[in-house]
């Protein structure tokens, strides 16, 4: 999964943020696009996902989880030897 930090956004009094221009361009975000707002991990982490990309995101996360499970399994097997 690709990760990139685009900068910082400030929450306005009305609860709004501005998504940095580079992020909007890279993700092809246009006015009116629907974004899903999700809490990730600790309660202080938010993720914005373009609604039409949600299935792709879950597929990618499933792959990463599978790789992590294999890695942990290999470590446990090595510890038994």
HUTA-V982851 format. One record per helix or strand. SS is the DSSP state (alpha for helix, beta for strand). FROM is the first residue (numbers start at 1). LEN is the number of residues. If there is no record, write none. Layout:
ss=SS from=FROM len=LEN
ss=SS from=FROM len=LEN
This chain:
ss=alpha from=21 len=6
ss=beta from=35 len=5
ss=beta from=46 len=5
ss=alpha from=51 len=30
